[in-house]
Amino acid sequence: MADVLIHRGRIEFPAPANPPPDCRIMDCSGLWVMPGLVDMHVHLRTPGYTEAETLETGLRAALAGGVTMVGMMPNTDPPLDNPGLVEAVMKTCDALDLATVVPVPCVTLGGKGGSLVDMEAFFSMGIRAFSDDGRPVASDRVLSEAFRRVARFDGLIIEHPENLSLSAAGAMNLGPVSEALGIKGIPEEAEWSDALRCVGLLEGTGAKLHLTHLSSPESVGIAASAVARGLSVTCDTTPHHLALNHNLVTTLGGNAKMNPPLRSEESRKKLVEQCSNGLVQAVASDHAPHTSESKNLPLSRAAFGVTGLETLLPVTIDALVKQGGMEPLSVVEMLTLAPASILGAAVPDLTGKGADSLVLFDPNEEWVFPGGFSLSRNTPFLGTTLTGRVLMTFYRGRVYR
């Protein structure tokens, strides 16, 4: 138990014994206080897809979910593959003055897997993480060269592991549910075989690799084995892969379709266990808004991806703390310190003199998720009862509810 003081836009933790007389005192008994969350994998859809999300709606959704820093994925239109475009997007983000955006530009031009972007120019801008998220860097030659390039400036490749020859035309997890529905499935091997390829190419380069949105326990095991051999490999998973399984596709259709897909209940439980054992470093939403038109289609044609910024914290806490038995502080670290460190960004901290973010969370409040600030509603949690709610986000002197 400790007191926190927010006074004139500044956070003091622990609070002084004699707070200023003009302070309003809030009784937060039973609530959790934590620094702002860091969601390292977010699709803000700008430029090119603003009918699904704008920078403002996406960042307001982030703050509503307690997220004060987002890693912006580059698969926009045009893709974030050159410094000029990234500078323009960041100028707009700065003008909005909402959550902090950490741009993660493409590894290759256009995200097409061919020529590498000008990584050194991006590094001179303070950017150190690159990803072709949505597709893997399928060429061994190109990925190997990318590792060698980022190693020169302690950079990072965030890889979407997917063997496209195994996943082609698939719409959900390969298993009894896909067979019963008559839908082409995506095997877990499509993910873990490419994770194995990436780790193999990493060896000897001195670079850092982050495997993102892992759904297969086998993939997590590959990352853990690489770490044991001295390689610099980290990984994350998502709240939906921790909380849900492929059975949900039968009732929700496109709103339960994402890449990688929801897996079996057995794999879900193993993934939770691996988080408990410290084998997964971070949890990220993979917030991927889509219009209702692109989701309300037969499953084989519906777009991949679900929103997740506003449900990130309650779903993760429920899956890992309440169901998985993890210590709350360990889970909060997976949502704050770990993802910030992986991105090479400023680590949120309540105790430092520069502390500028705070989240107030009620772990026991039950509420029905209405859809929130995001322009899109493609989430498996829409209209469901969640346990645990962000009551307030304080960031840079402002309160968001």
C-alpha positions in Angstrom: 0.0 0.0 0.0 1.3 3.5 -0.9 0.0 6.9 -1.8 0.5 8.6 -5.2 0.4 12.3 -5.7 -0.5 13.9 -9.0 0.0 17.7 -8.7 0.3 20.3 -11.4 0.9 17.7 -14.0 3.6 15.8 -12.2 3.6 12.4 -10.5 5.2 11.7 -7.2 5.4 8.1 -5.9 5.5 7.6 -3.1 3.6 10.7 -2.2 5.1 13.1 0.3 3.8 12.9 3.9 2.2 16.3 3.6 0.6 16.8 0.2 -0.4 20.3 -1.0 -3.6 21.6 0.6 -5.4 22.0 -2.8 -5.2 18.3 -3.6 -8.4 16.2 -4.0 -8.0 12.9 -2.2 -9.2 9.7 -4.0 -9.7 6.5 -2.1 -8.3 3.9 -4.4 -8.4 0.9 -2.0 -8.5 -2.4 -4.0 -7.4 -0.7 -7.2 -4.1 -1.2 -9.1 -1.9 1.7 -9.9 0.7 1.2 -12.7 2.7 3.2 -15.2 1.2 3.7 -18.7 1.2 0.5 -20.8 3.4 -0.1 -23.8 1.7 -1.9 -26.7 4.5 -2.7 -29.1 2.3 -4.0 -32.0 -0.4 -1.7 -33.2 -1.9 -1.0 -36.7 -3.0 2.7 -36.9 -4.0 2.4 -40.5 -2.6 5.8 -41.5 -2.0 6.5 -44.3 -4.3 4.6 -46.6 -7.0 3.0 -44.5 -8.5 5.8 -42.5 -12.0 4.3 -43.0 -11.0 1.7 -40.5 -8.9 3.9 -38.1 -7.4 7.3 -37.9 -4.4 8.3 -35.9 -6.7 10.2 -33.5 -9.2 7.4 -33.0 -6.5 4.8 -32.6 -4.5 6.8 -30.1 -7.6 7.7 -28.1 -8.5 4.0 -28.0 -5.0 3.4 -26.7 -5.4 5.9 -23.9 -8.8 4.5 -23.0 -7.1 1.2 -22.6 -4.3 2.5 -20.4 -1.8 2.5 -23.3 0.5 5.5 -23.4 3.0 4.2 -26.0 2.4 2.3 -29.2 4.7 0.6 -31.7 3.2 1.6 -35.0 3.4 -1.2 -37.6 4.2 -0.2 -41.2 1.7 -2.0 -43.4 -0.1 1.2 -44.5 -0.7 2.5 -48.0 1.9 3.6 -48.9 3.9 1.5 -46.5 6.2 3.2 -43.9 9.4 2.4 -45.8 11.1 5.8 -46.2 12.1 8.5 -43.7 10.1 11.3 -45.3 6.8 9.5 -44.9 7.6 8.5 -41.4 8.5 12.1 -40.5 5.2 13.3 -41.9 3.2 10.7 -40.0 5.1 11.5 -36.8 4.4 15.2 -37.3 0.7 14.5 -37.3 1.1 12.3 -34.2 3.0 15.1 -32.4 0.3 17.6 -33.2 -2.4 15.3 -31.8 -0.4 15.2 -28.5 -2.1 11.9 -27.4 -0.3 8.6 -26.8 3.4 8.4 -27.8 4.0 6.7 -31.2 7.2 4.7 -31.8 7.3 4.1 -35.6 8.4 0.6 -36.7 9.2 1.0 -40.4 9.5 -1.8 -43.0 12.5 -4.0 -43.3 12.1 -4.1 -47.1 10.9 -1.5 -49.6 7.1 -1.7 -49.8 7.2 -4.6 -47.3 7.6 -6.8 -50.4 10.6 -8.8 -49.2 13.1 -7.5 -51.8 15.5 -4.6 -51.3 16.2 -3.4 -47.8 15.1 0.1 -46.6 17.7 2.7 -45.7 18.1 1.4 -42.2 20.9 3.8 -41.4 18.8 6.8 -42.3 16.1 5.6 -39.9 18.6 5.0 -37.2 19.8 8.6 -37.5 16.2 9.5 -36.7 16.3 7.5 -33.5 14.5 4.4 -35.0 16.0 1.0 -34.3 13.2 -1.6 -34.9 12.0 -2.7 -38.3 9.3 -5.1 -39.4 7.5 -6.2 -42.6 4.6 -7.3 -40.3 1.8 -9.0 -42.1 4.3 -11.0 -44.2 7.6 -12.6 -43.3 10.9 -11.6 -44.9 10.8 -14.8 -46.9 14.1 -14.6 -48.6 17.0 -16.1 -46.5 19.4 -13.8 -48.3 17.5 -10.6 -47.6 16.7 -11.5 -43.9 20.4 -12.4 -43.3 21.5 -9.1 -44.7 18.9 -7.3 -42.6 20.3 -8.9 -39.5 23.8 -7.9 -40.4 22.7 -4.3 -41.1 20.8 -3.8 -37.8 23.6 -5.4 -35.8 25.8 -2.4 -36.7 23.6 0.0 -34.6 22.1 -2.4 -32.1 18.9 -2.5 -34.0 16.1 -5.1 -34.1 14.1 -7.1 -36.6 10.5 -7.8 -35.6 9.5 -10.8 -37.6 6.1 -12.1 -38.4 6.9 -15.8 -38.6 4.9 -17.5 -41.3 5.7 -20.2 -43.9 3.6 -19.0 -46.7 3.6 -22.3 -48.5 2.0 -23.9 -45.5 -0.5 -21.2 -44.7 -1.6 -20.3 -48.3 -5.4 -19.8 -48.6 -6.0 -20.8 -45.0 -8.5 -19.0 -42.9 -8.3 -20.5 -39.4 -6.4 -23.1 -37.4 -6.0 -26.5 -38.9 -7.8 -29.0 -36.8 -11.2 -30.6 -36.1 -13.1 -27.3 -36.2 -11.7 -26.3 -39.6 -12.5 -29.8 -40.8 -16.0 -29.7 -39.5 -16.6 -26.3 -41.1 -15.0 -27.4 -44.4 -12.5 -24.5 -44.2 -8.8 -24.7 -45.2 -6.7 -24.6 -42.1 -3.4 -23.1 -41.2 -1.2 -25.5 -39.2 0.9 -24.4 -36.3 3.9 -25.6 -38.4 3.4 -22.6 -40.6 4.4 -20.5 -37.7 7.1 -22.5 -35.9 8.9 -23.7 -39.0 9.5 -20.1 -40.0 10.5 -19.1 -36.5 13.1 -21.9 -36.7 14.3 -20.5 -40.0 14.6 -17.0 -38.6 16.6 -18.2 -35.6 18.9 -20.2 -37.8 19.6 -17.1 -40.0 20.2 -15.0 -36.9 23.2 -17.1 -35.7 26.5 -15.5 -36.2 25.1 -12.0 -37.1 25.1 -10.5 -33.6 21.7 -9.0 -34.3 18.5 -9.0 -32.3 15.3 -10.8 -33.3 11.8 -10.4 -32.0 9.2 -13.0 -33.0 5.8 -11.4 -32.8 2.3 -12.5 -32.0 3.2 -16.1 -31.4 0.3 -18.5 -31.2 2.1 -21.9 -31.2 3.9 -23.2 -28.0 6.4 -24.8 -30.4 7.4 -21.3 -31.6 7.9 -20.1 -28.0 10.0 -23.2 -27.3 12.2 -22.3 -30.4 12.7 -18.8 -29.1 13.6 -20.1 -25.6 16.1 -22.6 -27.0 17.8 -19.8 -29.0 18.1 -17.7 -25.8 19.7 -20.7 -24.1 22.3 -20.8 -26.9 23.2 -17.2 -26.3 21.2 -15.6 -29.1 19.3 -12.3 -28.6 15.8 -13.5 -29.2 12.6 -12.2 -27.6 8.9 -12.9 -28.4 5.4 -11.7 -27.6 1.9 -13.1 -27.8 -1.5 -11.5 -27.8 -4.4 -11.4 -25.3 -6.7 -13.2 -27.8 -4.3 -16.1 -28.2 -4.0 -16.3 -24.4 -7.8 -16.1 -23.8 -9.6 -17.8 -26.7 -9.4 -20.9 -28.9 -10.5 -21.8 -32.4 -14.0 -23.0 -31.3 -15.0 -19.4 -31.3 -14.8 -19.2 -35.1 -18.0 -21.2 -35.3 -20.1 -18.4 -33.7 -18.2 -15.2 -34.4 -16.9 -15.9 -37.9 -14.7 -13.0 -39.2 -14.5 -11.3 -35.8 -12.5 -14.3 -34.6 -10.3 -14.4 -37.7 -6.7 -13.2 -37.3 -3.2 -14.1 -38.5 -1.9 -16.2 -36.8 -5.2 -17.8 -36.1 -6.7 -18.8 -32.7 -5.4 -22.3 -31.9 -6.7 -25.3 -30.0 -7.5 -25.2 -26.3 -4.5 -27.4 -25.6 -2.1 -24.9 -27.3 -3.8 -21.9 -25.6 -3.2 -23.5 -22.1 0.4 -24.3 -23.0 1.0 -20.7 -24.1 -0.4 -19.4 -20.8 2.0 -21.8 -19.0 4.9 -20.6 -21.0 4.1 -17.0 -20.1 4.1 -18.1 -16.4 7.5 -19.7 -16.9 9.0 -16.5 -18.3 9.5 -17.8 -21.8 7.4 -15.0 -23.4 8.7 -11.5 -22.7 5.7 -9.3 -23.8 2.0 -9.2 -24.5 0.9 -7.0 -27.4 -2.6 -6.4 -28.8 -1.9 -6.7 -32.5 -4.7 -4.1 -32.8 -5.8 -4.5 -36.4 -9.0 -2.5 -37.2 -11.1 -3.3 -40.2 -14.4 -2.0 -41.6 -17.5 -4.1 -41.1 -17.7 -4.6 -44.8 -14.4 -6.4 -44.9 -15.3 -8.6 -41.9 -18.9 -9.5 -42.8 -17.9 -11.9 -45.5 -17.6 -15.7 -45.7 -14.7 -16.7 -43.5 -12.4 -17.5 -46.4 -12.7 -14.0 -47.7 -13.0 -11.9 -44.5 -10.0 -9.8 -43.5 -7.5 -11.0 -41.0 -7.2 -9.1 -37.7 -9.0 -7.9 -34.6 -9.0 -4.7 -32.5 -7.5 -4.9 -29.0 -6.2 -1.7 -27.5 -9.1 -1.1 -25.2 -9.3 -4.7 -24.0 -5.6 -5.4 -23.7 -5.3 -5.0 -20.0 -8.5 -6.8 -18.7 -8.2 -9.7 -21.1 -4.5 -10.2 -20.3 -5.0 -10.0 -16.5 -7.8 -12.4 -16.6 -5.9 -14.9 -18.7 -2.5 -14.7 -17.0 -3.3 -13.7 -13.4 -6.8 -15.0 -12.6 -6.7 -18.1 -14.8 -3.0 -18.7 -15.1 -1.9 -17.8 -11.6 0.9 -15.4 -12.5 1.9 -12.6 -10.2 0.3 -9.3 -11.2 3.7 -7.4 -11.2 5.1 -10.0 -13.6 2.2 -9.4 -16.0 2.4 -5.7 -15.7 6.1 -5.9 -16.6 5.1 -7.8 -19.8 2.9 -4.8 -20.7 5.3 -2.0 -19.8 9.0 -2.5 -19.1 9.6 -5.4 -21.4 8.0 -4.1 -24.6 9.6 -0.6 -24.1 13.0 -2.2 -23.7 12.6 -4.4 -26.7 11.7 -1.3 -28.9 14.5 0.7 -27.4 12.1 3.3 -26.1 11.9 5.1 -22.8 10.8 2.7 -20.0 7.7 3.8 -18.1 8.4 4.3 -14.4 6.2 5.7 -11.6 9.2 6.3 -9.3 11.5 8.4 -11.4 11.5 12.2 -11.5 10.4 12.2 -15.1 7.3 10.0 -14.5 4.5 11.2 -16.7 2.1 8.3 -17.0 -0.2 6.5 -14.6 -3.1 4.0 -15.0 -5.8 3.3 -12.4 -7.2 -0.2 -12.9 -10.0 -2.0 -11.1 -9.3 -5.7 -11.3 -12.7 -6.7 -10.2 -15.2 -4.5 -12.0 -17.4 -6.3 -14.4 -18.5 -4.4 -17.5 -19.7 -5.0 -21.1 -17.3 -3.8 -23.8 -19.3 -1.5 -26.1 -16.7 -1.0 -28.8 -15.0 2.2 -27.5 -13.0 4.8 -29.3 -11.8 2.8 -32.3 -13.5 3.4 -35.6 -13.8 -0.4 -36.0 -15.7 -3.0 -34.1 -14.0 -6.2 -35.3 -13.3 -7.8 -31.9 -14.3 -11.1 -30.4 -14.9 -9.2 -27.1 -17.6 -6.8 -28.5 -20.7 -7.0 -26.2 -19.1 -9.5 -23.8 -18.7 -9.1 -20.1 -15.1 -8.4 -19.1 -13.6 -8.5 -15.6 -11.2 -5.7 -14.8 -11.5 -2.1 -16.2 -9.2 0.9 -16.7 -10.8 3.7 -14.8 -8.3 6.4 -15.6 -5.2 7.1 -17.6 -3.0 10.0 -16.7 -0.5 11.1 -19.3 1.6 14.2 -19.8 -0.6 16.2 -17.4 -3.9 15.1 -18.8 -6.6 12.7 -17.5 -8.3 10.3 -19.9 -11.3 8.2 -19.0 
